[in-house]
Amino acid sequence: MRKHANSLPPAPMLTNPVVRKAIHEVRRHIIAHLQKHKCKPDRIVVELAREAKMSAKDSDKALFRNRLRNRIKNDIIEEFKLGDLKQNQQRASVERVVLAVQQGSICPLCGNQRVKTAITPLMGAKGEDCELAHIIPRGIGGPNGLNNMVLAHTKCNRDMGRRTPRDLWGENFETEMNRVERMYADVERVDRKHVDKASEAKLWGCYFDKRDDDSKVANFKKELRDIQGFSERDLTDTRYATRQVLAYLSDALFDGKGLPERGGERLIFTTDGRWTGDLRREWGLFNDSHKSKSKGLSESEERARREKKRGDHRHHALDAIVIALTSRQMQLKWDQRLKTADARGITAEQYDEFCRQNRINPPAPFKSADELQEKALHAVYEQPGGNQERPVSHRAVKRKIVGALHEETLFGPIAKSNGLYKGSKSVLMLTPNHLRQARRETEKEAIERLARRRQLMAEVSEKDARKWATSTVKSKGYKPKIVDPPPDKSGLVRDRALRDRLRVPARGQS
């Protein structure tokens, strides 16, 4: 910083290129700030992209799951003719249907014993005598996602109130818990290979998977001490990538401080996409300049307006505004609203309307969400000094990134090497080039190697070092060194013993 007032040191050489890329991108943005404002930022909030945490295989699974869920939602909307409902009512109906199927039409709170009526998907779609119920009450830290929800009889949900299942069932907890575990263990789902041919209940049952079932059972078993602090979605993250980014910022900007573990005032924070998405929706920051498309829309058109346009990179600018405004105070206000709703007996279906009536305003200098919307949309969408929109930076949404650095197993630099990188490859993809055997060092290579070492160790001139190396190589007692061939473009299996073992079946197949 002293040598280059408007620059930062380069990203450190790490073996994980994804992490190094993350540091590089953060560094690029900080340099832009330094060059424009001629000073260091007062505080930094970093959001770690979810893509950096996923392998290509996991990313494909997540994409398949999201598309399948959208297909299920549309199928339920069509089957039960929910298209005319408001967006929030429609979402609640879909959630009730998929929960009814997951539970096999059984109320998890009573097992259809207190109220004898089975909760069918049709009842769920209409919301007849059933309600969405939180396993861990929101008021004591329960999240608002479906893995913390069940579909219960209205009477059972009201009787449960703000209690956990453990408190509700008391001495009968173990017996009731065994019943719940059997209920989720009996869920039948279509194999992923045959899901394209599934329909109605068999298709809807695929909305959740075994991992979701297990997560829900774990919530049933939680005690109060397990939940303490659960609502505090802290701005901290211990993942490796985040630690490396934060450490770099601390060293580059704040003399090694700015983090709790390093002492001094905290100046660097982290957040995640959950908060960004929640607050962005709270403040109405959508891809719609001047709210020009917010009037007179159908429910389907309104849903489309609220969706991110992945091909339009201006949504990143809106996200950046929200990330900069994310703070512990915002989180505490969010959690306090949850607790207030729970104390007033607001049901899951009523919660969206409750939020609209009890908005959380953005922090200073903005006085309201409307003011933030106006200024944010003006900054992101308008050209300075005119009414024309800013040019759009975009790429095709379905464009696939290719190349070795984007494969499932990422390549990384080899420490103390000159431009060599390592990676993993399936044994089925190996060719003879990858299994080339070690060989004797050529005379020229030996002279070059020995001359370099002689020049370094004995501090002699290059000419004298080469003369000594040449005489050594040509002497009678000299034995050539066994060396690996160069990796070339194809690469080479690094472990020599493993290479020899792989060559045996390769020869047998030939």
Secondary structure, DSSP 4 states (H G I P E B T S, - for coil): --S-TT--PPPP--S-HHHHHHHHHHHHHHHHHHHHHSS--S-EEEE--GGGG--HHHHHHHHHHHHHHHHHHHHHHHHTT-TTS-HHHHHHHHHHHHHHHHTTT--TTTTTSSS-----HHHHHHT-SEEEEESS-GGGT--SSGGGEEEEEHHHHHHHTT--HHHHHGGGHHHHHHHHHHHHHT-----GGGGGG--HHHHHGGGS-HHHHHHHHHHHH--HHHHTTTT---S----HHHHHHHHHHHHHHSTT-SSGGG-SS--EEEE-HHHHHHHHHHTT--S-GGGTT-SS--HHHHHHHHS--TTBTHHHHHHHHHHHH--HHHHHHHHHHHHHHHHTT--HHHHHHHHHHS--PPPTT-SSHHHHHHHHHHHHHBPTTSSSBPPPPB--TTPPP-SGGGSSSPPEEPTT-SS-EE----GGG--GGGGPPPEEPPHHHHHHHHHHHHHHHH---HHHHHHHHHHHHHSTT--PPEEPPP-TTT---S-HHHHHHHHHHHHHH-
